[in-house]
């Protein structure tokens, strides 16, 4: 809290609010990047699983002809 009071005294209210908004956006963006990384891992695992299933299907299909 003392840091915010010092920032307001040094830079003014408007600039301090801009700095706080910037920090808020950076924190939100970091959360979104973590979610995107997690979704990428899940998608990659699903694609690997689907690829093995598709390879098995192709082998059975070719054996049936």
C-alpha positions as a printed NumPy array, in Angstrom:
array([[  0.   ,   0.   ,   0.   ],
       [  2.88 ,   2.316,   0.789],
       [  4.235,   1.748,  -2.725],
       [  0.996,   2.93 ,  -4.309],
       [  0.925,   6.02 ,  -2.111],
       [  4.524,   6.77 ,  -3.118],
       [  3.658,   6.309,  -6.809],
       [  0.69 ,   8.661,  -6.517],
       [  2.868,  11.248,  -4.789],
       [  5.643,  10.905,  -7.374],
       [  3.814,  10.425, -10.7  ],
       [  0.268,  11.482,  -9.976],
       [ -3.028,   9.646,  -9.777],
       [ -3.633,   9.146, -13.522],
       [ -0.204,   7.684, -14.25 ],
       [ -0.43 ,   5.394, -11.228],
       [ -3.799,   4.083, -12.428],
       [ -2.307,   3.461, -15.885],
       [  0.517,   1.481, -14.298],
       [ -1.954,  -0.587, -12.265],
       [ -4.054,  -1.241, -15.372],
       [ -0.94 ,  -2.329, -17.266],
       [  0.032,  -4.738, -14.484],
       [ -3.522,  -6.109, -14.425],
       [ -3.436,  -6.727, -18.181],
       [ -0.055,  -8.443, -17.933],
       [ -1.334, -10.773, -15.202],
       [ -4.445, -11.629, -17.221],
       [ -2.352, -12.221, -20.35 ],
       [ -0.038, -14.552, -18.425],
       [ -3.092, -16.559, -17.332],
       [ -4.316, -16.795, -20.897],
       [ -0.884, -17.965, -22.08 ],
       [ -0.927, -20.72 , -19.442],
       [ -4.412, -21.784, -20.595],
       [ -3.249, -21.83 , -24.226],
       [ -0.223, -23.968, -23.324],
       [ -2.462, -26.403, -21.425],
       [ -4.893, -26.596, -24.352],
       [ -1.978, -27.256, -26.717],
       [ -0.769, -30.155, -24.564],
       [ -4.267, -31.635, -24.413],
       [ -4.707, -31.262, -28.169],
       [ -1.345, -32.875, -28.879],
       [ -2.175, -35.859, -26.631],
       [ -5.571, -36.237, -28.319],
       [ -4.045, -36.069, -31.8  ],
       [ -1.467, -38.721, -30.94 ],
       [ -4.243, -40.962, -29.622],
       [ -6.379, -40.35 , -32.719],
       [ -3.423, -41.008, -35.027],
       [ -2.789, -44.428, -33.502],
       [ -6.495, -45.268, -33.781],
       [ -6.535, -44.135, -37.406],
       [ -3.427, -46.187, -38.225],
       [ -5.112, -49.231, -36.695],
       [ -8.248, -48.543, -38.76 ],
       [ -6.221, -48.238, -41.971],
       [ -4.431, -51.518, -41.295],
       [ -7.734, -53.318, -40.696],
       [ -9.234, -51.713, -43.826],
       [ -6.324, -52.783, -46.013],
       [ -6.406, -56.322, -44.594],
       [-10.113, -56.544, -45.418],
       [ -9.663, -55.836, -49.121]])
